[in-house]
């Protein structure tokens, strides 16, 4: 089903960045593309480009069910599910409340799993389908200040591996994208999510982290990718007859895991400490 031009693509989190670029890429390729976001008013440009748009909050079960039902009512089954919706909760472990941590997992992990569970029955009945999960280089090694986000992306590594094994006999392929730094408004949302406490012992660390992330995420910074770069990889993963289990995008997911595995813990900590002084 994934290879047919009339096979529908359902993408979560299309209001900006990678999701928006991916929806445009599929629509321009002539695929029936369903672009979704919590606020459908952010999708007007995608609708003008030929996408079908609708509201979808991946943390809300009724919203997930309604979205999948609409696509299946028209096409029989979702051909490609792109699980892109997500955000980064930042802050030191001590100051990220359990409530904020649960919210991070609800969006980045449980909402993604809920979408996969909903599309799988019709995919199995059709004998084909593809699920593309948006992981991160942060799922390969953790950095200070983004542990909550990294935990969710590490979870997707395990889930995608298990789901790939479990569904391959039904003609369904599961792929994990591992992008590194992407130039978008993601850095701004990261900074906004950092918990703020008066007299925080991590105030200096926050300033250092904010400055470093702003430097890393600027356009033209070494090793940074664009949302369009990631979208191209997603389209390849969704349309290849024999997709790879993982697609790495950018420098970070290729280079940093090698350092992480090869350096002793003290050496890795020294390397990270130079990037993110506490």
C-alpha positions in Angstrom: 0.0 0.0 0.0 2.8 2.5 0.8 4.0 2.5 -2.8 0.6 3.3 -4.4 0.1 6.9 -5.3 -3.5 6.8 -3.8 -2.2 5.5 -0.5 -2.9 8.1 2.2 -0.2 9.6 4.5 -1.3 10.7 8.0 1.2 13.1 9.7 1.0 14.4 13.2 2.3 17.7 14.5 2.2 19.7 11.2 1.9 23.2 12.5 5.6 24.0 11.9 9.1 22.6 11.4 9.5 19.0 10.3 5.8 18.1 10.3 5.0 21.1 8.0 7.9 20.3 5.6 7.0 16.6 5.5 3.3 17.3 4.7 4.4 19.7 1.8 6.9 17.1 0.5 4.2 14.3 0.3 1.6 16.7 -1.2 4.0 17.8 -3.9 4.7 14.2 -4.7 1.0 13.7 -5.3 0.2 11.6 -2.3 -3.1 12.0 -0.5 -1.8 13.8 2.6 -3.6 14.3 5.8 -1.8 17.1 7.8 -2.9 17.4 11.5 -2.2 19.6 14.5 -3.9 20.5 17.7 -4.8 23.9 16.3 -6.0 23.4 12.7 -5.9 27.1 12.0 -2.1 26.7 11.8 -2.6 24.4 8.7 -4.0 26.9 6.2 -0.9 27.0 4.1 -0.8 23.2 3.9 -4.5 23.2 2.9 -3.7 25.6 0.1 -0.9 23.3 -1.0 -3.3 20.4 -1.4 -3.2 18.7 2.0 -6.3 17.5 3.8 -6.2 19.1 7.2 -7.8 18.3 10.5 -7.4 18.8 14.3 -5.5 16.1 16.1 -4.3 16.1 19.7 -2.2 13.0 20.1 -2.7 13.1 23.9 -6.5 12.8 23.6 -7.9 9.4 22.8 -11.1 10.7 21.2 -9.1 13.0 19.0 -6.8 10.1 17.9 -9.8 7.8 17.2 -11.6 10.4 15.2 -8.6 11.3 13.0 -7.9 7.7 12.1 -11.6 7.0 11.4 -11.8 9.9 9.0 -8.8 8.6 7.0 -10.0 5.0 7.0 -13.5 6.0 6.0 -12.2 7.5 2.8 -9.2 5.2 2.0 -9.9 1.9 3.9 -6.6 2.1 5.7 -3.8 4.5 6.6 -0.9 3.8 4.1 1.8 5.7 6.0 1.6 7.0 9.6 4.3 9.6 10.3 4.5 10.0 14.1 6.0 13.5 14.3 4.2 15.3 17.1 6.4 16.1 20.0 8.2 18.7 22.0 11.2 19.1 24.4 10.7 19.6 28.1 13.9 21.1 29.4 15.4 21.6 32.8 17.5 19.7 35.4 16.1 16.4 36.7 15.7 18.0 40.2 13.4 20.8 39.0 11.3 19.0 36.3 8.2 18.0 38.2 6.7 14.6 37.8 3.6 16.3 36.3 5.8 17.9 33.5 7.6 14.6 33.0 4.3 12.8 32.6 3.1 15.4 30.1 6.3 14.9 28.1 5.7 11.1 27.9 2.0 11.6 27.1 2.9 13.5 23.9 6.2 12.0 22.8 5.5 8.3 23.7 2.0 7.4 24.7 0.3 9.5 22.1 2.6 8.0 19.4 1.9 4.5 20.6 -1.8 5.2 20.7 -1.7 6.3 17.0 0.2 3.2 16.0 -2.3 0.9 17.8 -5.2 2.6 16.0 -3.8 2.3 12.4 -2.5 -1.3 12.8 -5.7 -3.3 12.5 -6.6 -1.9 9.0 -2.9 -2.1 7.9 -2.9 -5.8 8.8 -6.1 -6.3 6.9 -4.6 -4.6 3.9 -1.4 -6.6 4.2 0.8 -3.5 4.0 1.5 -0.2 5.7 4.3 1.8 7.1 4.9 3.6 10.4 7.6 6.2 10.6 8.5 7.3 14.1 10.4 10.6 14.7 13.2 9.8 17.2 16.2 11.9 17.8 20.0 11.9 18.3 18.8 12.5 21.9 17.6 8.9 21.9 21.2 7.7 21.4 22.9 9.6 24.3 21.6 12.1 26.8 22.8 15.6 27.5 22.3 17.7 30.7 19.2 19.8 30.7 17.1 17.7 28.3 16.8 14.4 30.2 13.0 14.4 30.0 13.1 14.7 26.2 16.0 12.2 25.9 14.1 9.6 28.0 11.1 9.7 25.6 13.3 9.4 22.6 15.2 6.5 24.2 11.8 4.9 24.7 11.1 5.2 21.0 14.2 3.3 20.2 13.0 0.3 22.1 9.4 0.6 21.0 10.3 0.9 17.3 12.5 -2.2 17.4 9.9 -4.3 19.1 7.1 -3.1 16.8 9.2 -3.7 13.7 9.7 -7.4 14.7 6.1 -7.8 15.7 4.5 -6.5 12.5 6.8 -7.5 9.6 5.0 -10.8 8.9 1.8 -8.7 8.2 3.6 -6.6 5.5 4.0 -3.6 7.8 7.3 -1.8 8.0 8.4 0.3 11.0 11.1 2.9 10.6 12.8 5.2 13.1 14.2 8.6 12.1 17.1 9.9 14.1 17.7 13.5 13.2 20.4 15.7 14.9 20.1 19.4 15.3 17.4 21.0 13.1 17.0 24.7 12.5 13.4 25.5 13.6 11.5 27.2 16.4 12.3 24.1 18.6 15.0 25.8 20.5 12.6 28.6 21.5 10.1 26.1 22.8 12.8 24.3 24.7 13.8 27.5 26.5 10.2 28.4 27.2 9.6 24.9 28.8 12.4 25.2 31.4 10.9 25.4 34.9 11.6 28.7 36.6 12.2 28.8 40.3 13.3 31.8 42.4 16.9 31.3 43.7 17.4 28.1 41.6 20.8 26.6 42.1 20.7 25.9 38.4 20.3 29.5 37.2 23.8 29.7 35.9 23.4 26.4 34.1 20.2 27.6 32.5 22.0 30.7 31.1 24.8 28.6 29.8 22.4 26.1 28.3 20.3 28.8 26.6 23.3 30.5 25.1 24.8 27.2 23.8 21.5 26.0 22.3 21.0 29.4 20.6 24.4 29.1 19.1 23.9 25.5 18.0 20.4 26.1 16.5 21.2 29.2 14.4 20.8 28.9 10.6 24.2 28.0 9.0 25.6 26.5 12.2 27.9 23.5 11.5 26.1 20.2 11.5 22.6 21.6 11.5 19.9 20.3 9.2 16.8 22.0 7.9 13.2 20.6 8.3 13.3 20.0 4.6 16.4 17.7 5.0 14.4 15.6 7.5 11.3 15.6 5.4 13.3 14.1 2.5 14.5 11.3 4.7 11.0 10.7 5.9 9.7 10.4 2.3 12.6 8.0 1.5 11.7 5.9 4.6 8.0 5.9 3.6 8.5 4.9 0.0 11.5 2.6 -0.2 10.6 -0.9 -1.1 13.1 -2.2 1.6 13.4 0.6 4.1 16.2 0.6 6.6 15.3 0.2 10.3 16.9 3.7 11.0 17.6 6.8 9.1 20.1 9.2 10.6 19.9 12.9 9.5 22.8 15.2 10.1 26.2 15.0 11.8 25.2 14.4 15.5 23.5 11.0 15.2 26.5 9.7 13.2 29.4 11.1 15.2 28.3 11.6 18.8 27.2 7.9 19.4 30.7 6.8 18.4 32.3 9.1 21.0 29.7 8.0 23.6 30.5 4.3 23.1 34.3 4.7 22.8 35.1 7.2 25.6 35.1 6.1 29.2 32.4 7.8 31.3 34.8 10.3 32.7 36.0 11.3 29.2 32.4 11.6 28.0 31.4 13.7 31.0 34.4 16.0 30.3 33.3 16.4 26.7 29.7 17.2 27.6 30.9 19.5 30.4 32.8 21.7 27.8 29.6 22.0 25.8 27.2 22.6 28.7 29.0 24.0 31.7 26.9 23.7 34.9 
